[in-house]
Amino acid sequence: MKHFSLILLCALWLSSIAVAQDRISVESTVDKQSVTIGDIIKYTVKITADTSLIVDSLSVGSNLGMFEIKDYVPRTSAVSDGMKTSTESFDITTFTTGDYQIPPITIKYSTATGELSSITTDAIAIKVNSLLTGEEGEDIKPLRGPKEFESRIPIWMIAAGAALLVGILVFWYLYRRASKPIDLGREPVDDRLPWEIALAELDALRGSDLVARGEYKMYYLRLSEIFRAYLERRYGISALERTTDEIITEFRGLALDKQEEEVIHRFLNECDLVKFAKYDPTPQDIDRHFEVARGFVMQTRSLPFSSAKGGSQG
C-alpha cells in the first residue's frame, strides 16, 4: 500500500510539471509546394496557445528567403476551452527557378509571470519550375526573318520625301528657337546638407493631415521616399528607384556598420508592408516608424560620406 501511495505521488508530481509547461504550438502550411515562376503561394501560420500567454505579432517581411510578399491577411483569432487560435496568411511569390525553402520563423511570447520565450515554425520546401520545361521548351523554333514585300513606289521617291519632311521639321524648330529669348537662368539648387533637407521634410510630413484622414499608404509612401532620398544624398547611391533588397546589396558594398544596415533593412521592409501588403499600422507603429527615420538621420548626420561614386564630408 505504501508503494502504491509513492507511485501515485510521483504521478501527480510529474503531471504538475507537464501542466507548468507552456501550452503553445505553431503550424505553418502552404497551399502548394510545386509552382511555376510568378505563381502565388498562400503561406499560413497558425498559432494555438493558452490564453494566459501573450504572443507577439509575426515579423515576416525580411525573413522569407527568395520569396517576396504580395498580399497579407491580418491575424484572426478564436478562443475555445482556454486556448486561443490565431491565424495569419501571406501571399508570396518568386521569379527565379530552383528548389527553395520558406525559412523557419521564430515567434516570441511571454507568460503570465513575464517570462519571455519563443517557438519556431518548420521550414517548408518549395519547388519553382520554369514556364518552359521538357519537350515544350525544345519545340520552340527561332523566329523567322522579316518577309520582304515589293514596293510599288520607287525607293528614290520615298527617300526624297523623307528628306524633305526632315528639312521642314528642322527649319520649323530653328525658326521657333530663334524667335524665343534665350533663358540663361538655372534651376534653383538646394544647397542644404542632406540631414537638413531630411529633417525639414520629416517635420512637414508630421504636420500633414494624412494620418488623420486615414491615408496610411500615402503617408508611408512619403515617409519611405524621404528616407530613401536621404540615403541617396548622404551615401551617394541610387535608392529612390530600387527595391529594398537592391538597396541593402549596395550598402553591403559600402562596408557600413552592421547595426546601420539592420535598421535600414527593417525600416524599409516594414514600410513595404503598409505600401504593398495592405497592412494598416497602429498609432504606435506610425510614431515608432517616424522616430526610427528621424533617429537614423540624427545619428548619421555627422559621419563621413561612404560612396563608390565619391563623396564629401557630411
C-alpha positions in Angstrom: 0.0 0.0 0.0 2.9 2.3 0.8 4.4 1.6 -2.6 1.2 2.5 -4.3 1.0 5.8 -2.5 4.5 6.7 -3.5 3.7 5.8 -7.2 0.6 8.0 -7.0 2.5 10.9 -5.5 5.2 10.7 -8.3 2.5 10.6 -11.0 0.9 13.7 -9.5 4.2 15.5 -9.4 5.0 14.6 -13.0 1.6 15.8 -14.1 2.1 19.1 -12.3 5.4 19.6 -14.2 3.6 18.9 -17.5 0.9 21.5 -16.7 3.6 24.0 -15.8 5.0 23.8 -19.3 3.8 26.5 -21.8 0.8 25.3 -23.7 1.6 26.6 -27.2 2.1 25.1 -30.7 2.6 26.5 -34.1 1.8 25.2 -37.6 3.0 26.6 -40.9 1.4 25.5 -44.2 1.3 26.4 -47.9 -1.5 25.7 -50.4 1.0 24.2 -52.9 4.7 23.1 -52.8 5.4 22.9 -56.6 4.7 26.1 -58.6 5.9 27.9 -61.7 7.6 31.3 -61.8 5.3 34.1 -60.6 2.7 31.8 -59.1 1.1 33.0 -55.9 1.6 30.7 -52.8 -0.6 31.2 -49.8 1.6 30.8 -46.7 -0.3 30.4 -43.5 0.9 30.4 -39.9 -1.5 29.0 -37.2 -0.6 29.6 -33.5 -2.5 27.7 -30.8 -1.7 29.0 -27.3 -3.0 29.1 -23.7 -5.0 32.4 -23.2 -2.6 33.3 -20.4 0.3 33.6 -22.9 0.9 36.9 -24.8 2.0 36.1 -28.3 3.9 38.8 -30.3 2.9 39.7 -33.9 4.8 37.9 -36.7 7.8 39.7 -38.3 7.9 38.1 -41.7 8.9 40.9 -44.1 12.6 40.2 -44.4 12.6 36.5 -43.3 11.2 34.7 -46.4 14.5 34.0 -48.2 13.9 34.2 -52.0 10.2 34.9 -51.6 8.5 38.3 -51.5 5.1 39.3 -50.1 2.4 40.3 -52.5 -0.6 40.4 -50.1 -1.3 40.0 -46.4 -4.3 38.8 -44.4 -4.1 40.2 -40.8 -4.3 38.0 -37.8 -7.7 36.5 -36.9 -8.3 34.8 -33.5 -10.8 32.5 -31.8 -10.9 31.2 -28.2 -12.1 27.7 -27.2 -11.6 25.8 -23.9 -8.9 28.2 -22.6 -6.9 28.0 -25.9 -6.6 30.9 -28.4 -6.0 30.0 -32.0 -4.6 32.8 -34.2 -4.1 32.6 -38.0 -2.1 34.9 -40.3 -1.7 34.4 -44.1 0.6 35.8 -46.7 0.5 35.7 -50.5 4.1 35.2 -51.6 5.9 34.5 -54.9 9.3 34.4 -56.5 10.6 34.9 -60.1 13.6 32.5 -60.1 13.6 28.8 -60.6 15.0 26.2 -58.3 14.5 24.3 -55.1 13.9 26.7 -52.2 12.7 26.7 -48.6 10.5 29.1 -46.7 12.8 29.5 -43.7 11.6 28.9 -40.1 10.0 31.9 -38.4 10.6 32.5 -34.7 7.5 33.6 -32.7 8.1 35.3 -29.3 5.7 35.2 -26.4 5.6 35.9 -22.7 3.9 34.1 -19.8 1.6 35.5 -17.2 4.6 35.9 -14.9 6.5 38.0 -17.6 8.9 35.2 -18.6 10.0 35.5 -22.3 10.2 32.5 -24.6 9.8 31.6 -28.2 8.7 28.9 -30.6 9.7 28.3 -34.2 7.9 27.1 -37.3 9.1 24.3 -39.5 10.9 25.1 -42.8 8.8 24.3 -45.9 10.3 23.1 -49.2 9.1 24.8 -52.4 10.0 23.8 -55.9 9.8 26.6 -58.5 9.6 25.4 -62.1 10.2 27.2 -65.3 7.3 28.0 -67.6 9.1 26.1 -70.3 10.1 22.6 -69.4 10.9 19.3 -71.1 9.8 18.9 -74.7 7.7 22.1 -74.7 10.9 24.2 -74.5 12.6 22.1 -77.2 9.7 22.5 -79.6 10.1 26.3 -79.7 11.7 27.3 -83.0 13.6 30.5 -83.8 11.7 33.5 -85.2 11.7 33.8 -89.0 13.3 36.8 -90.6 11.2 39.6 -91.8 9.4 39.0 -95.1 10.2 41.5 -97.8 7.4 42.9 -99.9 7.9 44.5 -103.2 7.3 48.3 -103.0 5.1 49.9 -105.7 6.7 53.3 -105.0 10.3 53.9 -106.2 12.8 54.0 -103.4 14.3 57.3 -104.5 10.9 59.0 -104.2 10.5 57.7 -100.6 14.0 58.9 -99.7 13.3 62.3 -101.3 10.0 62.7 -99.4 11.6 61.7 -96.1 14.5 64.2 -96.6 12.0 67.0 -97.5 10.0 66.2 -94.3 13.1 66.3 -92.1 14.2 69.6 -93.7 10.8 71.2 -92.9 10.9 70.0 -89.3 14.5 71.3 -88.8 13.6 74.7 -90.3 10.5 75.0 -88.1 12.5 74.0 -85.0 15.3 76.6 -85.7 12.7 79.3 -86.5 10.8 78.8 -83.3 14.0 78.7 -81.3 15.4 81.9 -82.8 12.1 83.7 -82.1 12.3 82.9 -78.3 14.5 84.8 -75.9 17.4 82.7 -74.5 16.8 81.9 -70.9 20.1 81.9 -69.1 18.6 81.2 -65.7 19.4 78.0 -63.9 17.2 75.7 -61.9 17.5 76.5 -58.2 19.9 74.2 -56.3 19.1 73.2 -52.8 22.5 73.7 -51.0 21.4 72.5 -47.6 23.1 69.4 -46.1 21.3 66.1 -46.6 20.3 65.8 -43.0 18.9 69.4 -43.0 16.7 68.5 -46.0 15.5 65.2 -44.5 14.6 66.7 -41.1 12.7 69.6 -42.8 10.7 67.1 -44.9 10.0 64.9 -41.9 8.6 67.8 -40.0 6.4 68.8 -42.9 5.1 65.2 -43.1 4.3 65.1 -39.4 2.4 68.4 -39.8 0.3 67.0 -42.6 -3.2 65.5 -42.1 -2.5 62.2 -44.0 -2.8 60.1 -40.8 -5.8 62.0 -39.5 -7.6 61.3 -42.8 -6.6 57.6 -42.7 -4.4 57.8 -45.8 -1.8 55.4 -44.3 -0.4 54.2 -47.7 0.2 57.8 -48.9 1.8 58.6 -45.5 4.2 55.6 -45.7 5.0 56.3 -49.4 6.1 59.8 -48.4 8.0 58.6 -45.3 9.8 56.0 -47.3 10.6 58.5 -50.1 12.1 61.0 -47.6 14.3 58.2 -46.1 15.4 56.9 -49.5 16.2 60.4 -50.7 18.4 61.0 -47.6 20.2 57.7 -48.3 20.9 58.9 -51.9 22.2 62.4 -50.8 24.0 61.0 -47.8 25.8 58.0 -49.2 25.8 58.7 -52.9 23.8 55.7 -54.0 20.6 55.2 -56.1 17.8 54.4 -53.7 14.6 56.0 -54.9 14.1 53.7 -57.9 15.4 50.5 -56.3 13.8 47.7 -54.3 14.7 47.2 -50.6 16.9 44.2 -51.3 18.8 46.1 -54.1 19.5 48.9 -51.7 20.8 46.6 -49.0 23.0 44.8 -51.5 24.6 48.1 -52.5 25.0 49.2 -48.8 26.9 46.0 -48.1 29.4 47.1 -50.7 30.0 50.3 -48.7 31.0 48.2 -45.6 28.6 50.1 -43.3 28.2 49.4 -39.6 26.1 46.2 -39.3 23.6 47.9 -37.0 23.0 50.7 -39.6 22.4 48.1 -42.2 19.8 46.2 -40.0 18.0 49.5 -39.2 17.7 50.4 -42.9 16.6 46.8 -43.8 13.9 46.5 -41.1 12.6 50.1 -41.6 12.2 49.7 -45.4 10.6 46.2 -45.1 8.0 47.5 -42.6 7.2 50.5 -44.8 6.8 48.0 -47.8 4.2 46.0 -45.7 2.0 49.1 -45.5 2.6 50.2 -49.1 2.2 46.9 -50.8 0.6 44.3 -48.4 -2.4 46.4 -47.4 -1.3 46.4 -43.7 -3.0 49.0 -41.5 -0.5 50.3 -39.0 -1.4 51.2 -35.4 -0.8 54.7 -34.0 2.1 53.2 -32.1 3.5 51.8 -35.3 3.2 55.2 -37.0 5.0 57.0 -34.2 7.7 54.3 -34.0 8.5 54.4 -37.7 8.7 58.2 -37.7 11.1 58.2 -34.8 13.2 55.4 -36.4 13.6 57.6 -39.6 14.4 60.7 -37.7 16.7 58.9 -35.3 18.7 57.4 -38.1 19.1 60.8 -39.8 20.3 62.4 -36.5 22.7 59.6 -35.7 24.4 59.5 -39.2 24.4 63.3 -40.0 28.0 63.9 -38.8 29.6 60.7 -40.2 31.8 61.0 -43.4 30.3 60.0 -46.7 30.9 56.4 -47.9 30.2 56.1 -51.6 31.6 54.2 -54.6 30.9 57.4 -56.6 33.0 59.5 -54.3 31.6 61.9 -51.7 32.5 64.8 -49.4 32.4 65.2 -45.7 28.9 65.4 -44.1 
